[in-house]
Amino acid sequence: MLRLQDILYLSDFTRLPKNLLKDICTELNMESNGSLFDLGEKVYNELEDNYSTVIEMCADKIFCGKTAATWYKFDQDSLGNLDSLQSVITKNLGFNPFEDIKLPPKEELSTQPQIISGIVGQQNDCFLRFIVKNGIRRDYYGSNSEAVVQPEIITAYIDINNGIIEVRTDSKKANKVAESFVRAIGQTISLNHSTLLAPFGNNVENFADALKGELIDATSKPELLLENFTEEQGQAVVDILIALENYFEEDDIEQLQICLQDANNKFGAHIATVPFRALILTGMEKVGMGSLRELRGMPLYDCFKPFLQHQGGYIAFPFTHAGIESAYTIRVGLTTNSIYFSTPANEEILRFVREQLFV
């Protein structure tokens, strides 16, 4: 069976936090200065001779870091266990990725991800590695140019007991990785793209509470989109806001009354049935509110909250790892149904978030 160090590549190390790479270099009695790429290359080159030290210091972070994660469900009963999974994948791929590495030539890469290797876990789970053509870079030298394929290696975590595929890349590529896994196991899956926060009523605030965290940023769209909202009515809303500002500057209540009456005439029945707070938001495509602390409880956020439909947000939450509590921040995308770890993550953090969503 392949080991973790067998399926790692230079690109994995250049995504690790720079401080961690410096610590590994120091532990191996190497200079710890240089760019992130320089340090990653130094550590990668020591993988064969000092794999115990390198793996011990980075094993729980090597597939994580600042990563996006998208989840999918599949029928775990049809697979049963790791032996069954290996058997099915070996039959459909023509090789066992847990025993052999199949890294195709660059010219054979496509935008459809291919399984190249994997390692088994200890709790009926495993990691699979995929390679995909991520784009083309054109290199120029004098009057000549050359098209160079840009590959990307993507990691997927498979939890057979709970029927979960966790793909660690952006949501667009994640769909293709999930589809490749489906072909490899010869079955269909139910994409959870519309139900990521279903256990929380599709409410990012409830998810923040489950993580014992704070909602520190929210991107929303207006809940009420008034039909036939004319430009004249929109100008009336603006006039009211300007009149309020002028009132505080000039203390002219009569001018404010005139403006309010004019707006009342322009809106007609709308002004009686729709709260003015909702009218202020009408016409806006997106509303963003951010802070370095909990948004809930802040007057402006609470004022507009009833008329906003969240599209995503940032959650800051505490987590204790190795006896030390640290703060972590994630971005939740309700439209992409994915989560991005703004703070470099490790396997324990990913498992904690995954369990809130599915287990």
Summary of the structure (lengths in Angstrom):
residues: 359
radius of gyration: 26.4
end to end distance: 28.7
largest distance: 83.4
contacts: 1064
relative contact order: 0.13
helix: 40%
strand: 27%
